[in-house]
Amino acid sequence: MQTEPISLKRQTGDGLEDPSLAENFCKGETGAFEQIIKQYYKPVHRLASRLLSWSDEAEDVVQDVFVSVLANQKKFRGQSSLKTWIFRITVNACRQWKYRQMLRFKWLSSQSKLPPVNVESEPDKIDHEPVRKAVQKLPVKYRQVIVLKYLNELPTKQICEVLNIKEQTFHTCLSRARQILKEKLNEIEL
């Protein structure tokens, strides 16, 4: 199967993008990826902060973006500038983050005394703090399971590998963590 040669000289708002950085990145050179992080960290963080309106979550998204950039390194074909490609990943990561937040709060609202949240009408007025505090107060073994399952959305098998536990142990921890969270959220007076 014949592929077209990659043309990496693209015009950006800042002038010409350095084609050698994109070429080195495509070749898999680790120094190129480090340079990409140095060059694009601030613009990606600024974009994520503006899209999410929450600086704490923007930092998490930025980390996800650069993990995604590295994971999808072979998919970059040079059809757009490196900056455009990274920003597209950032926008998609922010959309996914907001969508996951909406799903988490709908689920948590259904599991506790929290009033139902209409995220379509007032997405920026959701108070995440009670849930964050409740998750932070969980014992580490339960917090890890909740974070990997609901925040990172890892499949059960992968969570078991990451934590080096059996699947039955995972289900037990998840069940107990949900119960503790439900109790802690029910204690909150709204």
ChimeraX attribute file (.defattr): number of C-alpha atoms within 10 A of each C-alpha:
attribute: neighborCount
match mode: 1-to-1
recipient: residues
	/A:1	2
	/A:2	4
	/A:3	5
	/A:4	6
	/A:5	8
	/A:6	13
	/A:7	14
	/A:8	20
	/A:9	18
	/A:10	17
	/A:11	12
	/A:12	13
	/A:13	7
	/A:14	6
	/A:15	8
	/A:16	12
	/A:17	17
	/A:18	14
	/A:19	16
	/A:20	12
	/A:21	18
	/A:22	24
	/A:23	18
	/A:24	14
	/A:25	22
	/A:26	18
	/A:27	12
	/A:28	14
	/A:29	12
	/A:30	12
	/A:31	12
	/A:32	18
	/A:33	20
	/A:34	11
	/A:35	13
	/A:36	19
	/A:37	14
	/A:38	10
	/A:39	12
	/A:40	16
	/A:41	16
	/A:42	12
	/A:43	14
	/A:44	25
	/A:45	20
	/A:46	15
	/A:47	18
	/A:48	26
	/A:49	19
	/A:50	13
	/A:51	15
	/A:52	18
	/A:53	12
	/A:54	12
	/A:55	14
	/A:56	10
	/A:57	15
	/A:58	24
	/A:59	16
	/A:60	13
	/A:61	23
	/A:62	24
	/A:63	14
	/A:64	18
	/A:65	25
	/A:66	20
	/A:67	12
	/A:68	15
	/A:69	20
	/A:70	15
	/A:71	10
	/A:72	11
	/A:73	15
	/A:74	12
	/A:75	10
	/A:76	17
	/A:77	18
	/A:78	18
	/A:79	13
	/A:80	16
	/A:81	22
	/A:82	24
	/A:83	19
	/A:84	13
	/A:85	15
	/A:86	21
	/A:87	18
	/A:88	13
	/A:89	20
	/A:90	25
	/A:91	18
	/A:92	13
	/A:93	19
	/A:94	24
	/A:95	15
	/A:96	13
	/A:97	20
	/A:98	17
	/A:99	12
	/A:100	16
	/A:101	18
	/A:102	18
	/A:103	14
	/A:104	15
	/A:105	20
	/A:106	17
	/A:107	12
	/A:108	20
	/A:109	16
	/A:110	13
	/A:111	16
	/A:112	17
	/A:113	16
	/A:114	17
	/A:115	11
	/A:116	13
	/A:117	18
	/A:118	13
	/A:119	17
	/A:120	8
	/A:121	8
	/A:122	9
	/A:123	13
	/A:124	11
	/A:125	10
	/A:126	13
	/A:127	11
	/A:128	10
	/A:129	9
	/A:130	13
	/A:131	17
	/A:132	10
	/A:133	13
	/A:134	17
	/A:135	22
	/A:136	11
	/A:137	14
	/A:138	17
	/A:139	11
	/A:140	11
	/A:141	13
	/A:142	21
	/A:143	20
	/A:144	19
	/A:145	24
	/A:146	21
	/A:147	13
	/A:148	18
	/A:149	16
	/A:150	14
	/A:151	14
	/A:152	14
	/A:153	12
	/A:154	15
	/A:155	11
	/A:156	16
	/A:157	12
	/A:158	13
	/A:159	20
	/A:160	19
	/A:161	11
	/A:162	12
	/A:163	13
	/A:164	10
	/A:165	12
	/A:166	13
	/A:167	15
	/A:168	10
	/A:169	11
	/A:170	20
	/A:171	14
	/A:172	11
	/A:173	18
	/A:174	19
	/A:175	15
	/A:176	13
	/A:177	21
	/A:178	19
	/A:179	13
	/A:180	18
	/A:181	24
	/A:182	18
	/A:183	15
	/A:184	18
	/A:185	22
	/A:186	14
	/A:187	11
	/A:188	12
	/A:189	7
	/A:190	8
